[in-house]
Amino acid sequence: MADEWYWCLTHSRAELEPDCPALEIVAQGAPDAQTAAERLAQLEKIRMEGYVDGHGFDVMAQAGLPKEEIAVLWGFPIHTNSVPLLVPGTAAVPHVPAPNQILVGVQGPVDPATVSAFVVREHNGPVVVMDLTAAAAGDLDAGFPRVAAAYVTNLGAIAIQAAAPFPSGHTIGLFFTNTLHSPDGAPLVASPVSVLLTLTAPLVDSAGHSTVSGVADSEAVALEAGRKALAPLLDNPIFAPLTGVTRANLVYAYAFVPAVQP
C-alpha cells in the first residue's frame, strides 16, 4: 500500500473519506461500513505503533528487506491463554460420554468460578447451548435446552450437563464467550477453527478455492458449510441481546450431532 493512501486513515472514523483506497479494501470483508471503519482504525493503530513509531520498517530494512520490497509484513503476540480445543476430524472435538452430557477439552487451566451455563429467561452465562434443529423449526423453548456447566479439573474439560438427553439426530450448537477465564484472570481465546466459523466473509471463492492463507481448499469447503449455517444465527438481531454472544466475544463456536461415544 503506497504511503499516500495513509492520509485518509489519520482522521477520526467519522472523518474517513468514503473513497479512501484502504477503506475500500477493508470493506470487502466487512458486513457494513461501520465495521469496516472500526477495523481500519485498528489497522492504522498497528501501522503507526508497530511499523512507524515502533520502527518495524527500519528493522526490516536493517535485515536487508527495504520497505519498498515488502509484500506482506505482520506482527502478532505469542500468548499463553487457555484455548477451548476444536480441530474437526481429530480427537479435539466435543466428547459425548452420555446422551445428556458433552465435554469440551481446554488446553490450559480454567477458573471454575467463571464457568456457568446460559438458561433462557433465568440465568446469563458464558456457556450457551442450543438445539439448532428445534430452533430452526420455530420451537425456541426446545431451542435452548436446560443445561448446567462446570469445569472438571482432572479432565481438563468444560462439562455440559443437560436436564434431558439431547434429541437423537438434532444438531446442537455450542457457544462459549470470553468471560471464561483462566485462574490468572486471562480470558480464554478462540482456536483458529472457531475464528474461521465466525467470519462474515466466505472461506471459499466461486471456484471452490480457499480464501484463507494456510487453509486447504478441502478444509475451507468443509468449514464454509459450518460458517454459512451459523451466520444466520450470529446475524440474528435477537440472538446477541438474548444470549450475550457476539462474534467479537466468541472463543468457541461449533455445531454437531451428538453421538454417545464408547
N, C-alpha and C positions, 0 to 999 in steps of 0.2 A: 504494500500500500504506500503510495507516494506521500511525502511529508505534507504537501499542500492540502491533502484531504483532512488533516487533523484539525484545521482551524474550526471546523464545524462541530468538533467534539468538546471544545473547551468551554462552551456556554452551559447554562443550566438546561435540564431536559426540556423545559418549556420553550427555550430559545433555539433548539436544534432546527437547522434548516431542513425542510422536507426533502430537498434534492441532494442532501449530503450523501456522497457515494458510500461511505461506511455504513450509514443508516440503511441505505437501500440493501446492502449485502446482509446485514444482521436481520433485517425484516423478513428475509426469505425463509428463515426458520422459526419465526416468532408468530404466535397466534393473533397478535394485534399490535397496533402502533405503540401503545404504552409499554408493553413488554419489550418491544424492540428497543425503545429509547432507554429503558432501565438496563437492559443487557449491554447496550452501547456505553452507557455511563460506567458500568463495571469494567468493561474492557479498557476504557480510557484511563481509569484509575490504575489498572495493571500496567498499561503502557507508560504512564507518567512515573509511577512509583518504582516499577521494576526495571524498565528499559531506558528511561530518560534520566530521572533523578537518581535511580539506582545504578546507572551506568552499565546496564546489561549489554547495550550495543558496543560500548567501549571494551568490555571484557571479551566479547566475541571477536572484535577486531584484533585485539592483542593475541588471540588464539589463532589468528590467520584467516578469519572469516569476516571480511568487511560488511557493513550494513547493506550496501547495495547488492551484495551477492546472497543475502539471506532470503530463502524462500519461506521457511517456517521457523519461528522462534517462540518457544513457550516455556514457562516455568511453572512448577507446581510443588506444593509442600508434601513431604512424606509424613503421614500421620500414624499414630498407634491406636486410634479409636477402635472400639469393638465394631464388628460388622455382622449383621444377620446374613447367614450363608444362603446363596442362591446361585447354583450352577446347574441348569436343566441338563438331564442326561447323565448326571453323576449322583453320588450319594448326598450331595449338598442341596437337597430339596426337602420340602416338608415330609416328615415321617409320620405315619398314621398307625400307632400301635393298637388302637381300639376304634370302634365305629364312632365314638364321640370324643376322640382325643387327637390332637395334632401337635407335633413337636417341631419347632424351627430352631436349628442349631445356630449358635452365635460364636464367631471367632473372637475371643476376648471376653472379659468379665462383664457382667451386667449388675447394676444396683437393683436388687429385688424390690426396693421401695418404689421404684419408678414404673414398675410393670403392673398394669391393670387393664381390664377389658372395657371396651365401649358397650354399654347396654342402652338401647334406644329408649329415650324419654326418662331414663333413670340415672345413668352414670356416664360421664365422659372418661375416656381412657385412650392411651396411645395404641392399643391393640384392637383393631377393628376387623370383625369377621362378617362376611356377607354371603348369603346363599344367592349367587348371581342368577341362578336358574329361576328361583322363586321371584326374585325382584323383577326379572325380565317379563315374567308372567303377570306382573301387577300386584303381587302379594307382598307388600312391604313389611308386614308383620313377620312373615316367614323369611323375608329377605334379610332380617337381622336376627339370627338365632341367638338365644340367651347363652352366653359363654362367660367363663372366668379365665383369667390368665395369670401365670406366675412364672418366675424364673427358677429353674431347677438347677442348682449349682453343680451337683455331681454329674448331671447330663450335659451341662453347658448348653442348655436349650431353654427357649421360652415355650412353656406348655400351655396349650389352649384346651380347656375342658368344656364341652358343650353339655347343656342340660339334657339333651336327647341326641340320639345318633344322627349324623348328617345323612340326609336322604340319599338313597342309592342313585348314582348316575348324575347327581346335581353337581354343578361347578361351584366351588367355594372360592371366594376371594379373600386374601389376607392382606391387610394394610397396617404397617407399623409407622409411627411418626417419630421424629427426632426428640420427642420429650422422653424417650427411653435413654437412660444414661448409664455409663459405667460407674463404678464406685468412686472414681476421682471427679465425677461431675461432668465428664466429657460426653456429649451426645453421641449416640450410635450413628454411623454413617452408612450410606447405601452401597451395596455391591454394584459392580458395573451393569449387571443384568437388570437390576431394579431401576437404575437410572435410565437405561435404554427403553424399558417398558413404559416409562412415564414421560417420554419426549412427545412433543407436539408434531414434530416433523417426521415424515416417513423414513423408515430404515432401509427401504429398497427403492430403486428408481423404476421407471417404466419398463426397463429391460430386465428387471429382476435382480439387478446387481446391488450390492451393499452400498449404502451412502455413508457408512461409518468406517473410518480407517481402523484396521485391525480386526474387523468383524467379517468373517467369511460370508459369501453370498448365501449359502445354505442356512447358516446360523441367523443371518439377518432376515431371511424369509420366515423362519420359524418364529423369531421374536416379533416380527411385524404383525403376525396374526394376533399375538397377545396384546401388542400395543394398540392395535385397532379395536380389539374387544374391550380394552379398559378405557379408551379415550372417551366414549360417550358418558361413562360414569364419572370420570375425573372432570369432564367439562360440564356436567350437570350442575346448574346453579344452586340446587338444593343440597347436593352431597357434602360440600365443604362446610356450610353453616351447620348442618346436622351432625356430622361426624368429627369435624375439626381436621380432616385430612385434605391436604392440598398437594399439588405437585412439588411445591417448594419444601415441604416438611417431611415428605415420604422418605423412609430409609428402607422400606421393604414393600414390594407390591408383586403379588403373584396370584394366579388363578389356576385351579386344577380340580380334578375329580378325585376325591379321597378314595383310596382303596386300602383296606386293612392289610398291613404288611406282616409277614411272619417274623 
